[in-house]
Amino acid sequence: MSTVARTDWQTVPPPKDAQGWITRASEVAAVLATDAADRDKAGATPYDEVRLLKESGLVTLLGPVEHGGGGQDWPTAYRVVREIAEADGSIGQLLGYHYLWNWAARLVGTREQWEHVEAEAARNRWFFGGAVNPRDSDVVVRDEGDTLAFTGRKTFSTGSKVSDVTVLEGVLEGTDDHVFAIVPSDSAGLTFHDDWDNIGQRLTESGGVSLDAVRVPWSDAAGYVDKRFTPRVYNTLNVPTIQLVFVSFYLGIAAGALETAATYTRAKARPWLHGGHDQAVDEPYVIDTYGDLTAKLWAAEALADAVAAEGQKLHEDPDAVTEQARGEFEVRVAAAKARATDVALEITNRIFEVTGARATASAEGLDRFWRNVRTHTLHDPVAYKRREVGRHVLTGELPQPTWYS
């Protein structure tokens, strides 16, 4: 972690509004950016980075003010994730997933449950992880009377060793009923594996996890009352919400790549010997490329902000969310996801066209931006996001809620 001087956050009053939190995120990002390339190469567990997120208060952004939280909304959370990801894509993903799992109790829980979780999370500055991967076999949840026992294995568990609490999900044995619960990450029977060894997002602690009869009181089964769950349409907002988290750190990574490349072009890039210019910044094709990529990034950011604002209206009145409103929102999210994916991949690839051969040196670390975007954008095929949009345009069809739509 960088040794650069940073604010003693414990002595600074918390921000009072959305812009204040975004500014604080940019200050945290400035610390992360100083040695991001070196930390990416080292691939060490990001204990110090998560500690920085806690000390700065960013982990409490969505929490209730009366318990020490920021009291902010999802559009602000997305912007904060973008700021952090601009400096370090892995830490941006960790923070975005943390916000999602912090919100999981409100998504599916009873009022008593989510009020308790949000208060404790804000007071204790919990960092959340999640052992929820729908492509794997379901974790089996056994009813043991007053308790539940979760048993199974998941390939991915983002946050794992750096989390204080972990969201579990499984299917109640003998039924089709899904159960969510939040447990301490050091719970008996919960084992995180050091097997995350991918080309990008190296610091996300996204390795596998095994669950061996991890026990949870029935009272902690989110949304269940007397062992029965009453569904709401609002419960299905998990997918569009996390997809906007993805959009946020894709665009943050793209912005970081573009700014890092521009700094290199100004300071180190050489003009082509047959171009007739003394500086790379005067080369017409270099100017055109930066203009093209910047315009595409700004357009994608504007779409993401607009869709986030639309989604916030649904979050403000959960009981009023209809299947129609949810479906229309998911179509808009799918469009934003498709644009963000394409723009981020293009920017992180094409920056080499305007930095030159010497910029491929490992010491520059420019490759990490593409590796990070390429790794996570394979989470779910972008073609299926475009299909959601196209089907809606042509036939009026709305995506049916699944783990990916």
N, C-alpha and C positions, 0 to 999 in steps of 0.2 A: 504494500500500500504506500502511496506517496507520502513523503516526509514534508511536503510543502506546507507552510503555515496555513491553518484553517481556523475558521471561527469557533470559539468556544460556545457551542449552541446552547449550553445549559444557562448561560448568562444573558442570552438574547431573547426578548419576548417573542412568542410565536406570531407568525403573520396573522393579519386580521381579515384578509380577503383573498380572493382567487389569485389576483396578480401578485400579491405578496408571497403566496406559496409557490407560484411559478418562478418568481425571482429567487426564492430560496433553493429551488431545485436547480436552477442555473448555477448557483454558487456551489452547491454540492457537486454538480457536474464538472465544474472547473477543477475541483480537487481530483475527481476520478480521471479526468482527461490527461493529467500530467504523466501518468505511467501506465495508461491503459494498454498500450501495445506490449509492454514488458509483462504485465500481469496476465495478458492473454497467452503469451508464450509459456509462462510458468504454470498456468492452469491450476494454481493452488486453490483450496477451498476458501471462498471469499468471506471469511469471518470479519475481517476489518472493514470490508465494504458494507456489509450488512450493519455493522456497528455504526458506521457513518450515517446510514439511512435512519437508524434509531435515534442517534444523538441529534440529528437535524430535525427530528419530528416528522419526517416525510411518511414514516410507516403509519402514523395516526391520522393522516389526511382526511379519511372518510369517517373517522370516529366522532362521537358526540363531544361538543365543546365542554360540557359540564364535567366530563371525565378526563379532560386533557387532550381531546382530539381536535382536529382542524375544522370539523363541521362543513367540509366542502362536498361538492357534487362530482358526478362521474366526468363531465366535460373537463373539469379542472384536473382530475386524476389522470385522464388521458394526456393532457398537456404536460403534466409532471413526468409521466413515463417517457414522453418524447424527449424532454430535456435531458433526463438521465441517460437514455439510450443513445443520444447524440455523442455522449462521452464514452459510454461503455454499453454495448448492446446486451451483454449478459446481465449486467446489473439492472438495466431497464426491463428486461424480461422478468427477472426475479421480483422487482417491485410491482410490475403489472399483475403478475400471478398472485402476489401477496394481496393486492387490492381485491382481486376476484374472490379469493378464499376468505378474506376478512368479511366480505359481503355475503358469503354463502348462507350464513345463518339467517340473514334478512330475506334472502331469496326463497328459502324453503321452510324456515323455522316459524314457530309461534312467536307472538310478540314478546312473551316472557323470555323465551330462549334468545332471540336476537338482541334484546335489550341487555341481557346479562353478558353475552359474548362480546358485544361492542364496547360495553363499559369496561370489562376486564382487559380487553385487547388494548384499549386506549390508555388505561391506567398503567399497564405493565409493558407497553410498547412491544406486544407480541409480534413476532414475524411468522407469517403463515406459509406453510407448504401444502401440497395436495397430492394424495395418492389416488388419482382418478384418471384412468386411461381407458376409454371405451373400446379400443381395438383389442384389448386383452380379454381373456375369459373373466367373467364376473367374479368378484370376491364374494364368497358365501358368508352370509350372516345368519348365525344360529341363535334362535330364541332360547335363552337359558333361564327363563322366569323373570327375574328382576333385571337381568343384564342381557346384553347381546355380545356375541363373539364373532369378530371378523377374521376370516382365514382365506389366504390366497396370495397371489403375487401380481405386481404390476411392473411393466417394463420401464416406465418413466414416473418419477416423483420429483418434480421440480421444487427446489428449495431444501429438500431432504435434510442434510446435516446442519444447515444454517438456520433451520426453522425452530421456533419454540413450540408451535402446535402444528398438527397435520390434519387436514380434512380427509376422512375416509369415506368411501362409497362402496356399497355392495348390494346384493339382492338377497332378501329374506328367504331363507331356505324353504322350498316347497311352494313359493309364490313367485309372482312377477314384480313384487314391490321393492323399489329401490330405497335404500336407507343411507342418509348422510349423517356423519357425526364428526365432532372435532375432539381430538385427543392430544395430550402432551406428546411431543416428538420423541421423548425418552420412555414411552410406555413399554411395559413388558410385552414381548411378542412382536414388536415393530422393529424391523432390521433394515437399514439402508445399505445398499451395496455400492461400492466404489467402482462402478462399471460404465460411467459416462465418459466416453472417449471419442467424441465426434469432432468433425473438422471445424465446427463453429459453435458459438454460444458455449464456450468451454467452461465458463465459471458459473453456470446455472444450477449445478448440482442436480442434474436431471436423471440420475441413474435409477436402477430398479429398486424395488422395495418388497420385502416379504412380510406377510402378516400371519402370525401364528396364534390364533385365538386371542386377538387383541380385544379386551373386554371393555364395554361401555355401558353405563346405566341406561335403561330404557328411557329415562327422563331426558337423556342427551340425544336421543334420536330426533333429528331436526324435523319439525312439523308433525310429529306423531303425538296424539293424545289418546290415552287408553289403548295403545298399540294400533291405532288407526290413523291413516294419513288422509287429509282432505286437500285435494289438489286445487291449484289456482292457475290461471293462464300465466300469471306473473312468474310462476316457477320455471317457465320455459324460456325466460330471458337470459338464461346462463350462456347460451351459445352466441347470440348477437353481442352480448356484453364482452365476452372474452375475445371474440373476433375483433372488436374495436381495440382491445388491449394489444392484439397482434398488430393491427394497423398502426397503432401508436409507436411501438418500438421498431417496426419496419421503417417508418418515416423518420424516426429519430436517428436510426443507423444511417439512413440515406443522407440526412442533413449533415451528420458527422463526417461521412465520407467526402461530401462535396466541399465542406469547409477545410478539412485536412488537406485535400487535394489542392484547393485554391491557395492555401498557405505554401504548399510545396511549389506550385507553379510560380508564385510571386518570388520565392526565395531561391529556388534551386533549379527549376526547369530551364533548359537551354533552348533557344530558338533553333528551328531547322536551318541548316547551313545554306539551303537554296531558297529560303523564304524571303530574304531581303529585309529582315527585322533584327534589331539588336536585342530585343527582350521577348521572352515567350509570351508575356501578357499582351504583346502587340500583334501576335500572329492571328490573322482573321479566323482560321478554323478553330483556334483555341477559344477565342472570344465567342464564336458561334456555339460551340459545344457547351460552354458554361452557361450561356444564355438559354439554350435549349433545355438543359438539365434542370436549371433553376426554375424555369417556367413550369416544367412538369411537376417538380416537387411542390411548388406553391399551389398549383391546382389540386394536387392530391391532398395537401394539408387542408385546403379550404373545404373540400368535400368531406374529409374526416371530421372537421369541426362542425359542419352543418349537420351531419348525421348524428354526431354526439349530442347536439342540442335537441334534435328530434327525440332521441332516446331518453333524455332526461325528463321529458314530459311524461313518459310512461313510468319512470322510477318515482315520480312525485305522487302518483296515485295508484299504487299497486293493485288495489281491488277493482279498479276501473279498466284494467287492461283487457282488451278483447282479442279473440283469435285473429280478427281482421287487422287490428292495429299492430299486433305482434308480427304478423306475416308481412305486412307492408314495411315495417321497420327492418326485418331480416333481409328483405330485398335490397333496401338501401345500404345496409351493412355489407351485404355481398358485393355490391358495386364498389364500395370504398375499399374492401379487402382486395378485390381484383386489381384496382388501380394502384393501390399501395404496393402490392406484390410486384407488378410490372415495373413501376417507377423505381422502386428500391433496387431491384435486380439490374435495371439498366444503368442507374447512377453508379452503383458499386462496381460494375464492370467497366463502364466507359471512362471512369476517372483516369485510367491508365493511358488513354489516348491523349490526354492533355497534361500528363506528368512525365511520360517518357520511360525509356528502358531502365534508367537508373532508379526509378521509383519502385521497381519490383524488388529491390534489395530488402532482405528480411528486416534489416534495421529500421526501415521506414514503417513497416507494419500496415501498409495500405491494403494488404490482402484480407485482413481480418474483417473488414466491412462486408465484402462479398461473401466470405465464408459464413459469417453470422446470418446474413439474410438468406443465403441459399439453404442453410441447414434448417432454419425454422419455417420457411415458406413451403417446405414439403410436408408440413403438419397435416394439411388436407388439400387435395388438388384444386388449384385455382379455377380450372375448367368448370368444376361443379358450382363455383360461385357465379361464374358468368352464365351458367345454365339457369340458375335461379332467377337472374335478372331477365334473361331472354325469354324464358317461359312466361314470366309475369307480363312482359311487354306484349307477347304474341297472343296469349290465351287468358291472361288475368289470373293464372294459377299462383297461389301463395305457397311458399315452402312449408311443409309439414314439420313440426318440431321433432328433431332427432338430436343425437349428440353432436352432429356437424352442420345442422341447418336450422 
